[in-house]
Amino acid sequence: MAYRVCFVCTGNICRSPMAESVFRSRIVEAGLDGAVETDSAGTEGWHAGDGADPRAVAVLEENGYAGDHTARRFDPSWFGRLDLVIALDTGHLRTLRRLAPTQRDADKVRLLRSYDPGAGGDPDVPDPYYGETDDFSTCLEMVEAASDGLLSSIREQAEGRAA
């Protein structure tokens, strides 16, 4: 059975689809395709059914990542099938832990930047939605920096399940 990770931001059109795309690429590069499954969602359903923000898509594609995506809202029932729920900021972390049906499910929720040793005391990936293209590039840089640490963290568990 695959190790399942879901990235969550607010509307699922900027940060979480970027994180999903970057992490999926890291999984393929690591030879863990099939051993790890990625997904993303938003804490809110405002953009459900929409594609990712065009600025997010442009930054992803300019950097060699896939930009295809359809937004959806996180459903608390998913906790049962997920191994890890990655929040993009502390507000998402609090919301997801409140939505968790059990303490065990709440313990599955982690901040993305907690996997980046260079993040220092700044745990959040800022929302680029109201910003400029440079804000989306900064978001991508933060996601990339944390994705390597996240992959290292789950590699052993994922490989154990695939064996």
C-alpha positions, 0 to 999 in steps of 0.5 A, a space after each residue: 500500500 502506498 504512503 499517502 500525503 495531502 498538501 493543504 492551503 486555503 483555496 487549493 489554487 496556489 500553494 498546495 497545488 505547487 507543493 503537490 507538483 514539486 513533491 510528485 516530481 521529487 517522488 519520481 526522481 527518487 524512484 518512489 513513484 507508486 510507493 508514495 501518492 500525493 494529493 492536495 486540497 483547500 480548507 475552503 471550497 471557494 475554488 472547487 472545480 477550478 484550475 490552479 491560479 494561472 500565475 502558479 501554473 506559469 511559475 511551475 511550468 517555467 521551472 519544469 513542473 506540471 501545472 495541471 490541477 483541479 481544486 477541491 476542498 479537504 474532507 475530514 473523512 480523508 484522514 482515514 486514508 492519509 498518512 500525512 497531511 501537510 499544512 502550508 501555514 499555521 492557520 491551516 495547521 490549526 484548522 486541519 487539527 480541529 477537523 481531525 476526527 481523532 487525536 491520531 488523525 490530528 497528529 498526522 498534520 504537519 507544517 511543510 516548512 518544518 521539513 526545511 532546516 533553513 526556514 528558521 523561525 518562519 513556519 509559513 509559506 505566505 499566500 501569493 494570491 494577492 501578490 505579484 509573479 515574484 511572490 509565486 516564485 518565492 512560494 515555489 522556492 520555499 516549497 522546493 526547499 522543504 520538499 527535499 526534507 519531507 522526502 527524506 522524512 518519509 522515504 523509509 516508511 514509503 520504501 517499507 510499505 512498497 517492499 
